[in-house]
Amino acid sequence: MTKAEYLAIAASRYEELEALKVKDNFYNYEKLFDQIWQDLGRLYLESSLNEKSSTKDRRKE
């Protein structure tokens, strides 16, 4: 994943992060904040693993 691709994904979730400011309690804020960041991390990790696995077979090292 390139920096531009990551920034595009992060920008698409920015509105969700901003919407958290109107949550009525910290528990809901933290819960939704954590979900958003886990999704972003999962997308980045999956992309990184797919790039590495497509470039070379780790079993042939």
N, CA, C, O and CB atoms as a CASP TS submission, in Angstrom:
PFRMAT TS
TARGET T0000
AUTHOR 0000-0000-0000
METHOD Language model
MODEL 1
PARENT N/A
ATOM      1  N   MET     1       0.850  -1.166   0.000  1.00  0.00           N
ATOM      2  CA  MET     1       0.000   0.000   0.000  1.00  0.00           C
ATOM      3  C   MET     1       0.897   1.231   0.000  1.00  0.00           C
ATOM      4  O   MET     1       1.838   1.341   0.786  1.00  0.00           O
ATOM      5  CB  MET     1      -0.968  -0.003   1.219  1.00  0.00           C
ATOM      6  N   THR     2       0.588   2.124  -0.878  1.00  0.00           N
ATOM      7  CA  THR     2       1.373   3.353  -0.937  1.00  0.00           C
ATOM      8  C   THR     2       0.853   4.351   0.094  1.00  0.00           C
ATOM      9  O   THR     2      -0.229   4.189   0.657  1.00  0.00           O
ATOM     10  CB  THR     2       1.329   3.965  -2.357  1.00  0.00           C
ATOM     11  N   LYS     3       1.643   5.368   0.316  1.00  0.00           N
ATOM     12  CA  LYS     3       1.244   6.408   1.263  1.00  0.00           C
ATOM     13  C   LYS     3      -0.051   7.074   0.793  1.00  0.00           C
ATOM     14  O   LYS     3      -0.934   7.360   1.602  1.00  0.00           O
ATOM     15  CB  LYS     3       2.369   7.461   1.425  1.00  0.00           C
ATOM     16  N   ALA     4      -0.160   7.315  -0.497  1.00  0.00           N
ATOM     17  CA  ALA     4      -1.356   7.954  -1.049  1.00  0.00           C
ATOM     18  C   ALA     4      -2.589   7.075  -0.853  1.00  0.00           C
ATOM     19  O   ALA     4      -3.666   7.582  -0.543  1.00  0.00           O
ATOM     20  CB  ALA     4      -1.159   8.258  -2.540  1.00  0.00           C
ATOM     21  N   GLU     5      -2.440   5.762  -1.030  1.00  0.00           N
ATOM     22  CA  GLU     5      -3.560   4.848  -0.826  1.00  0.00           C
ATOM     23  C   GLU     5      -3.993   4.840   0.641  1.00  0.00           C
ATOM     24  O   GLU     5      -5.187   4.866   0.942  1.00  0.00           O
ATOM     25  CB  GLU     5      -3.183   3.426  -1.279  1.00  0.00           C
ATOM     26  N   TYR     6      -3.019   4.804   1.548  1.00  0.00           N
ATOM     27  CA  TYR     6      -3.343   4.827   2.967  1.00  0.00           C
ATOM     28  C   TYR     6      -4.052   6.127   3.349  1.00  0.00           C
ATOM     29  O   TYR     6      -5.055   6.116   4.062  1.00  0.00           O
ATOM     30  CB  TYR     6      -2.073   4.653   3.803  1.00  0.00           C
ATOM     31  N   LEU     7      -3.519   7.235   2.866  1.00  0.00           N
ATOM     32  CA  LEU     7      -4.126   8.528   3.198  1.00  0.00           C
ATOM     33  C   LEU     7      -5.545   8.641   2.654  1.00  0.00           C
ATOM     34  O   LEU     7      -6.401   9.263   3.284  1.00  0.00           O
ATOM     35  CB  LEU     7      -3.271   9.669   2.652  1.00  0.00           C
ATOM     36  N   ALA     8      -5.801   8.050   1.497  1.00  0.00           N
ATOM     37  CA  ALA     8      -7.153   8.063   0.932  1.00  0.00           C
ATOM     38  C   ALA     8      -8.109   7.266   1.817  1.00  0.00           C
ATOM     39  O   ALA     8      -9.242   7.687   2.051  1.00  0.00           O
ATOM     40  CB  ALA     8      -7.149   7.490  -0.503  1.00  0.00           C
ATOM     41  N   ILE     9      -7.654   6.125   2.303  1.00  0.00           N
ATOM     42  CA  ILE     9      -8.490   5.312   3.188  1.00  0.00           C
ATOM     43  C   ILE     9      -8.722   6.042   4.508  1.00  0.00           C
ATOM     44  O   ILE     9      -9.846   6.083   5.007  1.00  0.00           O
ATOM     45  CB  ILE     9      -7.839   3.932   3.442  1.00  0.00           C
ATOM     46  N   ALA    10      -7.668   6.613   5.069  1.00  0.00           N
ATOM     47  CA  ALA    10      -7.798   7.339   6.332  1.00  0.00           C
ATOM     48  C   ALA    10      -8.718   8.546   6.155  1.00  0.00           C
ATOM     49  O   ALA    10      -9.525   8.842   7.036  1.00  0.00           O
ATOM     50  CB  ALA    10      -6.412   7.790   6.847  1.00  0.00           C
ATOM     51  N   ALA    11      -8.606   9.233   5.043  1.00  0.00           N
ATOM     52  CA  ALA    11      -9.465  10.392   4.795  1.00  0.00           C
ATOM     53  C   ALA    11     -10.931   9.980   4.685  1.00  0.00           C
ATOM     54  O   ALA    11     -11.822  10.735   5.074  1.00  0.00           O
ATOM     55  CB  ALA    11      -9.027  11.116   3.518  1.00  0.00           C
ATOM     56  N   SER    12     -11.177   8.797   4.161  1.00  0.00           N
ATOM     57  CA  SER    12     -12.557   8.342   4.025  1.00  0.00           C
ATOM     58  C   SER    12     -13.185   8.065   5.388  1.00  0.00           C
ATOM     59  O   SER    12     -14.409   8.087   5.514  1.00  0.00           O
ATOM     60  CB  SER    12     -12.617   7.088   3.155  1.00  0.00           C
ATOM     61  N   ARG    13     -12.383   7.809   6.391  1.00  0.00           N
ATOM     62  CA  ARG    13     -12.890   7.532   7.744  1.00  0.00           C
ATOM     63  C   ARG    13     -12.857   8.771   8.638  1.00  0.00           C
ATOM     64  O   ARG    13     -13.335   8.727   9.771  1.00  0.00           O
ATOM     65  CB  ARG    13     -12.076   6.414   8.390  1.00  0.00           C
ATOM     66  N   TYR    14     -12.302   9.863   8.145  1.00  0.00           N
ATOM     67  CA  TYR    14     -12.156  11.080   8.930  1.00  0.00           C
ATOM     68  C   TYR    14     -13.506  11.616   9.415  1.00  0.00           C
ATOM     69  O   TYR    14     -13.629  12.038  10.565  1.00  0.00           O
ATOM     70  CB  TYR    14     -11.441  12.140   8.111  1.00  0.00           C
ATOM     71  N   GLU    15     -14.507  11.600   8.548  1.00  0.00           N
ATOM     72  CA  GLU    15     -15.827  12.105   8.933  1.00  0.00           C
ATOM     73  C   GLU    15     -16.399  11.299  10.095  1.00  0.00           C
ATOM     74  O   GLU    15     -17.056  11.851  10.978  1.00  0.00           O
ATOM     75  CB  GLU    15     -16.791  12.062   7.737  1.00  0.00           C
ATOM     76  N   GLU    16     -16.147   9.993  10.089  1.00  0.00           N
ATOM     77  CA  GLU    16     -16.615   9.153  11.195  1.00  0.00           C
ATOM     78  C   GLU    16     -15.938   9.550  12.503  1.00  0.00           C
ATOM     79  O   GLU    16     -16.579   9.607  13.552  1.00  0.00           O
ATOM     80  CB  GLU    16     -16.351   7.669  10.892  1.00  0.00           C
ATOM     81  N   LEU    17     -14.643   9.822  12.430  1.00  0.00           N
ATOM     82  CA  LEU    17     -13.911  10.245  13.629  1.00  0.00           C
ATOM     83  C   LEU    17     -14.431  11.585  14.141  1.00  0.00           C
ATOM     84  O   LEU    17     -14.586  11.769  15.348  1.00  0.00           O
ATOM     85  CB  LEU    17     -12.404  10.344  13.333  1.00  0.00           C
ATOM     86  N   GLU    18     -14.699  12.504  13.245  1.00  0.00           N
ATOM     87  CA  GLU    18     -15.216  13.807  13.647  1.00  0.00           C
ATOM     88  C   GLU    18     -16.613  13.684  14.254  1.00  0.00           C
ATOM     89  O   GLU    18     -16.958  14.427  15.172  1.00  0.00           O
ATOM     90  CB  GLU    18     -15.245  14.757  12.449  1.00  0.00           C
ATOM     91  N   ALA    19     -17.409  12.757  13.750  1.00  0.00           N
ATOM     92  CA  ALA    19     -18.767  12.571  14.258  1.00  0.00           C
ATOM     93  C   ALA    19     -18.764  12.051  15.698  1.00  0.00           C
ATOM     94  O   ALA    19     -19.760  12.179  16.410  1.00  0.00           O
ATOM     95  CB  ALA    19     -19.537  11.606  13.355  1.00  0.00           C
ATOM     96  N   LEU    20     -17.662  11.474  16.115  1.00  0.00           N
ATOM     97  CA  LEU    20     -17.579  10.964  17.482  1.00  0.00           C
ATOM     98  C   LEU    20     -17.625  12.074  18.528  1.00  0.00           C
ATOM     99  O   LEU    20     -17.961  11.824  19.686  1.00  0.00           O
ATOM    100  CB  LEU    20     -16.311  10.161  17.652  1.00  0.00           C
ATOM    101  N   LYS    21     -17.298  13.270  18.135  1.00  0.00           N
ATOM    102  CA  LYS    21     -17.258  14.386  19.083  1.00  0.00           C
ATOM    103  C   LYS    21     -18.621  14.684  19.695  1.00  0.00           C
ATOM    104  O   LYS    21     -18.704  15.314  20.749  1.00  0.00           O
ATOM    105  CB  LYS    21     -16.732  15.627  18.398  1.00  0.00           C
ATOM    106  N   VAL    22     -19.675  14.240  19.049  1.00  0.00           N
ATOM    107  CA  VAL    22     -21.015  14.527  19.578  1.00  0.00           C
ATOM    108  C   VAL    22     -21.587  13.367  20.382  1.00  0.00           C
ATOM    109  O   VAL    22     -22.754  13.405  20.772  1.00  0.00           O
ATOM    110  CB  VAL    22     -21.959  14.865  18.443  1.00  0.00           C
ATOM    111  N   LYS    23     -20.791  12.345  20.635  1.00  0.00           N
ATOM    112  CA  LYS    23     -21.261  11.220  21.452  1.00  0.00           C
ATOM    113  C   LYS    23     -21.534  11.692  22.872  1.00  0.00           C
ATOM    114  O   LYS    23     -20.839  12.555  23.409  1.00  0.00           O
ATOM    115  CB  LYS    23     -20.225  10.067  21.455  1.00  0.00           C
ATOM    116  N   ASP    24     -22.563  11.101  23.463  1.00  0.00           N
ATOM    117  CA  ASP    24     -23.008  11.565  24.774  1.00  0.00           C
ATOM    118  C   ASP    24     -22.179  11.059  25.947  1.00  0.00           C
ATOM    119  O   ASP    24     -22.231  11.637  27.032  1.00  0.00           O
ATOM    120  CB  ASP    24     -24.412  11.166  24.978  1.00  0.00           C
ATOM    121  N   ASN    25     -21.412   9.985  25.745  1.00  0.00           N
ATOM    122  CA  ASN    25     -20.556   9.530  26.846  1.00  0.00           C
ATOM    123  C   ASN    25     -19.241   8.980  26.311  1.00  0.00           C
ATOM    124  O   ASN    25     -19.120   8.614  25.141  1.00  0.00           O
ATOM    125  CB  ASN    25     -21.276   8.458  27.686  1.00  0.00           C
ATOM    126  N   PHE    26     -18.281   8.937  27.188  1.00  0.00           N
ATOM    127  CA  PHE    26     -16.936   8.533  26.772  1.00  0.00           C
ATOM    128  C   PHE    26     -16.872   7.068  26.367  1.00  0.00           C
ATOM    129  O   PHE    26     -16.089   6.711  25.486  1.00  0.00           O
ATOM    130  CB  PHE    26     -15.948   8.794  27.889  1.00  0.00           C
ATOM    131  N   TYR    27     -17.661   6.229  26.976  1.00  0.00           N
ATOM    132  CA  TYR    27     -17.643   4.805  26.633  1.00  0.00           C
ATOM    133  C   TYR    27     -17.987   4.601  25.161  1.00  0.00           C
ATOM    134  O   TYR    27     -17.279   3.884  24.454  1.00  0.00           O
ATOM    135  CB  TYR    27     -18.628   4.021  27.522  1.00  0.00           C
ATOM    136  N   ASN    28     -19.059   5.221  24.697  1.00  0.00           N
ATOM    137  CA  ASN    28     -19.440   5.088  23.284  1.00  0.00           C
ATOM    138  C   ASN    28     -18.375   5.679  22.366  1.00  0.00           C
ATOM    139  O   ASN    28     -18.059   5.106  21.323  1.00  0.00           O
ATOM    140  CB  ASN    28     -20.791   5.773  23.026  1.00  0.00           C
ATOM    141  N   TYR    29     -17.824   6.826  22.757  1.00  0.00           N
ATOM    142  CA  TYR    29     -16.766   7.463  21.984  1.00  0.00           C
ATOM    143  C   TYR    29     -15.575   6.519  21.833  1.00  0.00           C
ATOM    144  O   TYR    29     -15.084   6.289  20.728  1.00  0.00           O
ATOM    145  CB  TYR    29     -16.328   8.777  22.650  1.00  0.00           C
ATOM    146  N   GLU    30     -15.127   5.989  22.943  1.00  0.00           N
ATOM    147  CA  GLU    30     -13.947   5.119  22.924  1.00  0.00           C
ATOM    148  C   GLU    30     -14.208   3.843  22.133  1.00  0.00           C
ATOM    149  O   GLU    30     -13.340   3.390  21.388  1.00  0.00           O
ATOM    150  CB  GLU    30     -13.523   4.768  24.349  1.00  0.00           C
ATOM    151  N   LYS    31     -15.372   3.271  22.285  1.00  0.00           N
ATOM    152  CA  LYS    31     -15.719   2.028  21.593  1.00  0.00           C
ATOM    153  C   LYS    31     -15.705   2.224  20.076  1.00  0.00           C
ATOM    154  O   LYS    31     -15.115   1.420  19.354  1.00  0.00           O
ATOM    155  CB  LYS    31     -17.101   1.528  22.050  1.00  0.00           C
ATOM    156  N   LEU    32     -16.343   3.273  19.596  1.00  0.00           N
ATOM    157  CA  LEU    32     -16.386   3.535  18.158  1.00  0.00           C
ATOM    158  C   LEU    32     -15.025   3.976  17.622  1.00  0.00           C
ATOM    159  O   LEU    32     -14.642   3.602  16.513  1.00  0.00           O
ATOM    160  CB  LEU    32     -17.434   4.601  17.851  1.00  0.00           C
ATOM    161  N   PHE    33     -14.300   4.764  18.402  1.00  0.00           N
ATOM    162  CA  PHE    33     -12.956   5.187  18.015  1.00  0.00           C
ATOM    163  C   PHE    33     -12.062   3.964  17.805  1.00  0.00           C
ATOM    164  O   PHE    33     -11.336   3.871  16.815  1.00  0.00           O
ATOM    165  CB  PHE    33     -12.348   6.126  19.087  1.00  0.00           C
ATOM    166  N   ASP    34     -12.128   3.039  18.745  1.00  0.00           N
ATOM    167  CA  ASP    34     -11.326   1.822  18.662  1.00  0.00           C
ATOM    168  C   ASP    34     -11.696   0.995  17.435  1.00  0.00           C
ATOM    169  O   ASP    34     -10.811   0.458  16.768  1.00  0.00           O
ATOM    170  CB  ASP    34     -11.502   0.988  19.928  1.00  0.00           C
ATOM    171  N   GLN    35     -12.975   0.885  17.128  1.00  0.00           N
ATOM    172  CA  GLN    35     -13.411   0.128  15.956  1.00  0.00           C
ATOM    173  C   GLN    35     -12.853   0.731  14.669  1.00  0.00           C
ATOM    174  O   GLN    35     -12.388   0.007  13.789  1.00  0.00           O
ATOM    175  CB  GLN    35     -14.940   0.079  15.894  1.00  0.00           C
ATOM    176  N   ILE    36     -12.901   2.049  14.564  1.00  0.00           N
ATOM    177  CA  ILE    36     -12.397   2.727  13.362  1.00  0.00           C
ATOM    178  C   ILE    36     -10.909   2.468  13.194  1.00  0.00           C
ATOM    179  O   ILE    36     -10.457   2.134  12.099  1.00  0.00           O
ATOM    180  CB  ILE    36     -12.667   4.244  13.434  1.00  0.00           C
ATOM    181  N   TRP    37     -10.141   2.620  14.276  1.00  0.00           N
ATOM    182  CA  TRP    37      -8.690   2.432  14.177  1.00  0.00           C
ATOM    183  C   TRP    37      -8.323   0.967  13.928  1.00  0.00           C
ATOM    184  O   TRP    37      -7.344   0.685  13.237  1.00  0.00           O
ATOM    185  CB  TRP    37      -8.008   2.927  15.453  1.00  0.00           C
ATOM    186  N   GLN    38      -9.089   0.050  14.479  1.00  0.00           N
ATOM    187  CA  GLN    38      -8.823  -1.363  14.203  1.00  0.00           C
ATOM    188  C   GLN    38      -9.086  -1.675  12.736  1.00  0.00           C
ATOM    189  O   GLN    38      -8.332  -2.426  12.117  1.00  0.00           O
ATOM    190  CB  GLN    38      -9.688  -2.267  15.103  1.00  0.00           C
ATOM    191  N   ASP    39     -10.138  -1.109  12.181  1.00  0.00           N
ATOM    192  CA  ASP    39     -10.425  -1.313  10.758  1.00  0.00           C
ATOM    193  C   ASP    39      -9.300  -0.766   9.879  1.00  0.00           C
ATOM    194  O   ASP    39      -8.870  -1.415   8.925  1.00  0.00           O
ATOM    195  CB  ASP    39     -11.756  -0.645  10.383  1.00  0.00           C
ATOM    196  N   LEU    40      -8.831   0.436  10.213  1.00  0.00           N
ATOM    197  CA  LEU    40      -7.726   1.019   9.447  1.00  0.00           C
ATOM    198  C   LEU    40      -6.466   0.162   9.565  1.00  0.00           C
ATOM    199  O   LEU    40      -5.775  -0.072   8.574  1.00  0.00           O
ATOM    200  CB  LEU    40      -7.437   2.452   9.928  1.00  0.00           C
ATOM    201  N   GLY    41      -6.175  -0.297  10.760  1.00  0.00           N
ATOM    202  CA  GLY    41      -5.000  -1.155  10.968  1.00  0.00           C
ATOM    203  C   GLY    41      -5.121  -2.469  10.228  1.00  0.00           C
ATOM    204  O   GLY    41      -4.150  -2.950   9.645  1.00  0.00           O
ATOM    205  N   ARG    42      -6.316  -3.057  10.248  1.00  0.00           N
ATOM    206  CA  ARG    42      -6.539  -4.321   9.547  1.00  0.00           C
ATOM    207  C   ARG    42      -6.345  -4.145   8.048  1.00  0.00           C
ATOM    208  O   ARG    42      -5.709  -4.981   7.408  1.00  0.00           O
ATOM    209  CB  ARG    42      -7.947  -4.859   9.840  1.00  0.00           C
ATOM    210  N   LEU    43      -6.883  -3.073   7.480  1.00  0.00           N
ATOM    211  CA  LEU    43      -6.722  -2.820   6.050  1.00  0.00           C
ATOM    212  C   LEU    43      -5.246  -2.655   5.683  1.00  0.00           C
ATOM    213  O   LEU    43      -4.782  -3.187   4.674  1.00  0.00           O
ATOM    214  CB  LEU    43      -7.512  -1.570   5.639  1.00  0.00           C
ATOM    215  N   TYR    44      -4.520  -1.913   6.516  1.00  0.00           N
ATOM    216  CA  TYR    44      -3.093  -1.711   6.252  1.00  0.00           C
ATOM    217  C   TYR    44      -2.317  -3.022   6.351  1.00  0.00           C
ATOM    218  O   TYR    44      -1.485  -3.323   5.494  1.00  0.00           O
ATOM    219  CB  TYR    44      -2.513  -0.685   7.231  1.00  0.00           C
ATOM    220  N   LEU    45      -2.587  -3.788   7.381  1.00  0.00           N
ATOM    221  CA  LEU    45      -1.893  -5.060   7.579  1.00  0.00           C
ATOM    222  C   LEU    45      -2.187  -6.029   6.436  1.00  0.00           C
ATOM    223  O   LEU    45      -1.273  -6.662   5.907  1.00  0.00           O
ATOM    224  CB  LEU    45      -2.298  -5.687   8.919  1.00  0.00           C
ATOM    225  N   GLU    46      -3.449  -6.144   6.059  1.00  0.00           N
ATOM    226  CA  GLU    46      -3.810  -7.038   4.956  1.00  0.00           C
ATOM    227  C   GLU    46      -3.127  -6.623   3.669  1.00  0.00           C
ATOM    228  O   GLU    46      -2.639  -7.470   2.920  1.00  0.00           O
ATOM    229  CB  GLU    46      -5.321  -7.059   4.756  1.00  0.00           C
ATOM    230  N   SER    47      -3.089  -5.343   3.410  1.00  0.00           N
ATOM    231  CA  SER    47      -2.433  -4.853   2.205  1.00  0.00           C
ATOM    232  C   SER    47      -0.937  -5.154   2.237  1.00  0.00           C
ATOM    233  O   SER    47      -0.359  -5.566   1.232  1.00  0.00           O
ATOM    234  CB  SER    47      -2.668  -3.349   2.044  1.00  0.00           C
ATOM    235  N   SER    48      -0.319  -4.948   3.386  1.00  0.00           N
ATOM    236  CA  SER    48       1.119  -5.220   3.512  1.00  0.00           C
ATOM    237  C   SER    48       1.423  -6.696   3.312  1.00  0.00           C
ATOM    238  O   SER    48       2.394  -7.050   2.642  1.00  0.00           O
ATOM    239  CB  SER    48       1.632  -4.767   4.881  1.00  0.00           C
ATOM    240  N   LEU    49       0.601  -7.551   3.886  1.00  0.00           N
ATOM    241  CA  LEU    49       0.830  -8.987   3.746  1.00  0.00           C
ATOM    242  C   LEU    49       0.595  -9.455   2.313  1.00  0.00           C
ATOM    243  O   LEU    49       1.315 -10.324   1.821  1.00  0.00           O
ATOM    244  CB  LEU    49      -0.074  -9.761   4.702  1.00  0.00           C
ATOM    245  N   ASN    50      -0.392  -8.897   1.648  1.00  0.00           N
ATOM    246  CA  ASN    50      -0.666  -9.263   0.263  1.00  0.00           C
ATOM    247  C   ASN    50       0.461  -8.839  -0.655  1.00  0.00           C
ATOM    248  O   ASN    50       0.811  -9.571  -1.580  1.00  0.00           O
ATOM    249  CB  ASN    50      -1.969  -8.646  -0.200  1.00  0.00           C
ATOM    250  N   GLU    51       1.039  -7.665  -0.417  1.00  0.00           N
ATOM    251  CA  GLU    51       2.148  -7.193  -1.237  1.00  0.00           C
ATOM    252  C   GLU    51       3.359  -8.104  -1.078  1.00  0.00           C
ATOM    253  O   GLU    51       3.994  -8.467  -2.068  1.00  0.00           O
ATOM    254  CB  GLU    51       2.515  -5.751  -0.868  1.00  0.00           C
ATOM    255  N   LYS    52       3.683  -8.473   0.144  1.00  0.00           N
ATOM    256  CA  LYS    52       4.851  -9.318   0.385  1.00  0.00           C
ATOM    257  C   LYS    52       4.650 -10.716  -0.180  1.00  0.00           C
ATOM    258  O   LYS    52       5.573 -11.292  -0.755  1.00  0.00           O
ATOM    259  CB  LYS    52       5.149  -9.399   1.879  1.00  0.00           C
ATOM    260  N   SER    53       3.457 -11.261  -0.022  1.00  0.00           N
ATOM    261  CA  SER    53       3.228 -12.624  -0.482  1.00  0.00           C
ATOM    262  C   SER    53       3.166 -12.699  -1.993  1.00  0.00           C
ATOM    263  O   SER    53       3.467 -13.744  -2.570  1.00  0.00           O
ATOM    264  CB  SER    53       1.952 -13.172   0.113  1.00  0.00           C
ATOM    265  N   SER    54       2.780 -11.610  -2.648  1.00  0.00           N
ATOM    266  CA  SER    54       2.690 -11.655  -4.099  1.00  0.00           C
ATOM    267  C   SER    54       4.051 -11.449  -4.752  1.00  0.00           C
ATOM    268  O   SER    54       4.230 -11.804  -5.918  1.00  0.00           O
ATOM    269  CB  SER    54       1.712 -10.607  -4.594  1.00  0.00           C
ATOM    270  N   THR    55       5.015 -10.884  -4.027  1.00  0.00           N
ATOM    271  CA  THR    55       6.314 -10.603  -4.623  1.00  0.00           C
ATOM    272  C   THR    55       7.263 -11.794  -4.538  1.00  0.00           C
ATOM    273  O   THR    55       8.101 -11.985  -5.419  1.00  0.00           O
ATOM    274  CB  THR    55       6.940  -9.406  -3.951  1.00  0.00           C
ATOM    275  N   LYS    56       7.136 -12.585  -3.495  1.00  0.00           N
ATOM    276  CA  LYS    56       8.053 -13.709  -3.398  1.00  0.00           C
ATOM    277  C   LYS    56       7.465 -14.769  -2.452  1.00  0.00           C
ATOM    278  O   LYS    56       6.762 -14.457  -1.491  1.00  0.00           O
ATOM    279  CB  LYS    56       9.451 -13.236  -2.902  1.00  0.00           C
ATOM    280  N   ASP    57       7.772 -15.987  -2.754  1.00  0.00           N
ATOM    281  CA  ASP    57       7.267 -17.099  -1.950  1.00  0.00           C
ATOM    282  C   ASP    57       8.194 -17.308  -0.760  1.00  0.00           C
ATOM    283  O   ASP    57       9.355 -17.674  -0.942  1.00  0.00           O
ATOM    284  CB  ASP    57       7.153 -18.403  -2.798  1.00  0.00           C
ATOM    285  N   ARG    58       7.696 -17.079   0.469  1.00  0.00           N
ATOM    286  CA  ARG    58       8.532 -17.166   1.660  1.00  0.00           C
ATOM    287  C   ARG    58       9.066 -18.578   1.893  1.00  0.00           C
ATOM    288  O   ARG    58      10.059 -18.745   2.601  1.00  0.00           O
ATOM    289  CB  ARG    58       7.749 -16.708   2.872  1.00  0.00           C
ATOM    290  N   ARG    59       8.430 -19.594   1.315  1.00  0.00           N
ATOM    291  CA  ARG    59       8.888 -20.977   1.527  1.00  0.00           C
ATOM    292  C   ARG    59      10.152 -21.277   0.723  1.00  0.00           C
ATOM    293  O   ARG    59      10.822 -22.277   0.984  1.00  0.00           O
ATOM    294  CB  ARG    59       7.780 -21.972   1.144  1.00  0.00           C
ATOM    295  N   LYS    60      10.484 -20.439  -0.237  1.00  0.00           N
ATOM    296  CA  LYS    60      11.665 -20.677  -1.070  1.00  0.00           C
ATOM    297  C   LYS    60      12.901 -19.945  -0.570  1.00  0.00           C
ATOM    298  O   LYS    60      13.915 -19.904  -1.267  1.00  0.00           O
ATOM    299  CB  LYS    60      11.381 -20.263  -2.488  1.00  0.00           C
ATOM    300  N   GLU    61      12.837 -19.371   0.616  1.00  0.00           N
ATOM    301  CA  GLU    61      13.988 -18.643   1.158  1.00  0.00           C
ATOM    302  C   GLU    61      15.035 -19.570   1.698  1.00  0.00           C
ATOM    303  O   GLU    61      16.068 -19.115   2.190  1.00  0.00           O
ATOM    304  CB  GLU    61      13.554 -17.696   2.240  1.00  0.00           C
TER
END
